[in-house]
Amino acid sequence: MISVVILGAGNVAHHLYKAFFSSEKVTVKQWYNRNIKTIEPFKNEVNITDDLSQLTEADIYIIAVSDDAIAGLSKKLPFEKRLVVHTSGSMSPYDIDKKNRRGVFYPLQTFSKSAEVDFSTVPICLETLVRTDYPLLQKLGKAISKNSRRVNSDQRAALHLAAVFVNNFTNQLYRIAHEITESQGAEFDMLKPLILETAAKVQELSPYKAQTGPAKRNDKKTIKKHLKSLENEHHKDIYKLLTTSIKNTHALSYQQSSKNKTNN
């Protein structure tokens, strides 16, 4: 049984707590947050505290706070030479105070407190500065996920950046699509099967091969019509930017297609 202490009470911390609490291989010995009211609903399940000096001993201490708060919190920890990890995708293990052994336990997923997550499907990126610490962190990852693996800091940073594109930016595009449909009284819900199919397609095909639409086939007439329909200048700018990006990516295939049509 691996014992952990969770430090922080944001979205990631809440979902980690639920995953650990449900695992037969992990025990959450304590949950710390500077505002104890946030974690009071769990006081009958786990020892909670808002006092760092009262932290109990555990195998792993997991700092699940905002990136800017990691260094400061790690410096305040009242012990040394214990394994302390953070859950950030972009911060280095070196951002944890060097008085302790340091690592990263980064679940690559989007988390909202109101949305349930099946942690068994969540990829967990693992990193330790001391090689002998890795087996324990790997064991913790495998206790809640079927997909935990070692990554270095550069790989993790690339994954985090890519995640912003596939999640945060994509969700903003959903928001724009919602505004467009609302403006004409159309139902955004009618796009949901398309959203699901697009996500399902890249499980089997590369994003390059999965691309469709007017920009890929250089359908100038449709593109012009779309731009004319967009009243919001910000939406127009995004449409133009993404259209140009797709056209540049698929320029060679389009040129080859046009050449074949000419030859035929």
Number of C-alpha atoms within 10 A of each C-alpha: 12 18 17 24 24 23 25 26 22 17 16 22 21 17 20 21 20 15 18 21 16 13 15 11 15 18 18 22 19 22 26 21 21 14 13 17 13 12 21 15 11 13 14 8 12 17 17 23 21 17 12 16 11 12 21 13 14 16 15 23 25 21 28 25 21 13 16 10 13 23 17 12 16 22 15 11 16 11 14 12 10 15 20 27 27 28 26 24 22 16 18 19 24 13 19 23 19 14 15 17 20 25 26 30 27 25 22 18 16 14 16 13 12 7 9 10 17 10 19 16 13 19 17 26 25 24 26 24 13 11 8 9 16 16 11 14 25 19 16 23 24 16 20 25 18 14 15 25 15 17 17 13 19 11 13 23 17 12 17 18 13 13 17 13 13 12 13 13 13 13 13 12 15 16 13 16 15 16 16 19 16 12 10 8 9 12 12 15 11 10 13 12 10 11 12 10 10 14 14 11 14 14 10 10 11 10 13 11 11 13 16 11 12 15 23 19 18 18 11 11 9 13 17 10 10 13 16 10 11 14 11 12 10 11 17 15 13 13 18 15 12 12 18 16 14 20 18 13 14 18 17 11 13 16 13 11 13 13 11 10 9 8 7 6
